[in-house]
Every structure is written in structure tokens, then in C-alpha cells.
Amino acid sequence: MTVTVSAMFVPVHDPDAALGFYRDALGLEVRGDVEAGGHRWVTVGAPGQDVDVVLFEPHGGRSEADGDALLALVTKGSLQAAIFRCADLDATFAALRDAGVEVVQEPASQPWGVRDCAVRDPSGNLVRIAQT
């Protein structure tokens, strides 16, 4: 039996700001943009990779209390969104820094064997990018 990743969900408080990061700064392609009940779900993904990243508003499809609780975690930076990989970490990091992305950690070799960096998306989610 083989199981693969199909989709991951990343909570964002502003879908347009999130697109500025995930599409414009990281280079992911938009695969879908759905609005329902006053909330948006935007699906992005890496070209050539069959994994969707769904950017969703915390209150979409949740109770007010649950949406508030999730939004509070997102905006204070308590959640890790994803770990991406790239072939040239230094160039990717420079492009993100030049785009004004909030830097958490510059490229560094980690004790667990990877070289990576960390940034925050506009909602406060931690995003790590590792060298392939």
C-alpha cells in the first residue's frame, strides 16, 4: 500500500496577503479560488508537484468560538504552516528577504542534518525552507 500527500491546510487571516506570499514570493501557482459564505479557500501548489496547499480563513466552516481560537493561534505565530524544499536555499532566501518577508532564521545548517531557513507568512505562520 502506498499513501501520498494530497493536500495540506494553512489558516490565513487575509487570503490576498497570503497570495502575495505563497504565489508571488514563493512562486506557487494558484489552482483554485473559491468563495462561500463570505469566506475564501485559495488552493496553491508547486508547479509539477501534485500536492495542494489550501489557504483558508479560520472562521470558514467553523463556529465563531472555534474560528476565534484558531485565528488567535495564527496571529500570534503559534502554528507552523509547512516545510518546503528548494535547490538553491541562498537564492530563495535572498528573494524572500528582498520581497519584504519576515525573517525568523537565516539559512543555517541544523544539527538534524538539513540546511534551512525560516520565515513567517503574512498571517504569522512559520514556514521553513530546506536545501534539497
N, C-alpha and C positions, 0 to 999 in steps of 0.2 A: 504494500500500500504506500502510495506517495501522496503527501499532503503539501500543498504550496500556499503561499500567502496570496490572497486575492485583494484585500482592501484593509486599510487602517483608517481610523477616525481621529482627527485632530480638532479639538474645540478652539474656536476663534471668536473673538467678540466683534470683529469687523471684517466681513468677507472681502471687501475691496482692499483694505490694508493687507490682509493675508495674501491676496493675489499679487500685490506689489512685492511680497517676499518670496512666496513659493513659485510664482510664474516668472516674475521679472528678475529677481535676484538669483534664485536657484536654477532657473531655466526649465522648470517643469511645464508640461503642456496642459492646457485646460481640456478636460474630456467631458465635462458636463457642468451645467449651472442651473439648478432647479430652485424655484421659489414656491413655497406653500405656506399658507397661514401666517404670512408676514416674516418668514424666516428663509434663509438660503442655505443650500448644501452645494458646495462647489467641489467638483472632483478634478484632481490634477494627477499627473504621473510623469515619470521619467520617459522620454522618448525611447522606444524599443523595449521597454520593460512592462510586463503585464501585471503591474501592481498599482491599484488606485489608492490615492490619499484623499479622503473625503474631509473637507474643511467645513465644519458645521457650527452653527450658533448654539450655545449651551441651552437656551430656552426652547429650541425647536423640538417639539415632541416630548417635552418634559413638563412636569408640574412647575409652577412658579418657584416653589421652595427648592426643588432639585436643580432647576436652572440657575437660581441664585447661588446655591452652594458650589456648583461646578464653575460658574463664572468667577466666584471669589478665588477658587484654587488656581484658575487660569491666570487671572490678572495679577496675582502675587507671585507668579513664576514657580508654582509648586509642581507643575507637570512637565514631563519630558515628552516631546512630540514624536521624534523619530531619530534614527541614526542613518545617515546617508553615506554613500561611498563615492569617491571620485579618483580619477587617475592623477591629478595634479593638485594636491592639497594647498600648496602655497599660492598658486594662481587663483584657485577657487576662493580661498580666504581673502586674498587681496581684492577680488571683485566684490565680495560681500562687504568688506570694510569700506571700499570706495562707494558702495551703494548706500552707506549710512546705517548698515545693520548693527544692532547692539552686540558687541563682542563680549563674551564671557571668558573665553580662554583662547589665546593664540595657538597656532599649531605647535604641538609638543609630542614627544614620544612618551607613551604611557607605560607604567610598569606591567600591564597585562599584555603588552606586545604590539599595540597599534599606535600609529601616529595620527592624531586627530586634532580638531579644534571644536569650540562650542560657541554658539550664538543664540540669541533669542529672536523668535518671530515677533511681529508687532503686538500679539496678544500676551506675550510673556512666556510662551512655551520654549523649553530648552531644546535646541536642535544640535546634534553633534554630527560632524562630517569627518570620516576616516579616509586615509590614503589607502587605495587598493594595492 
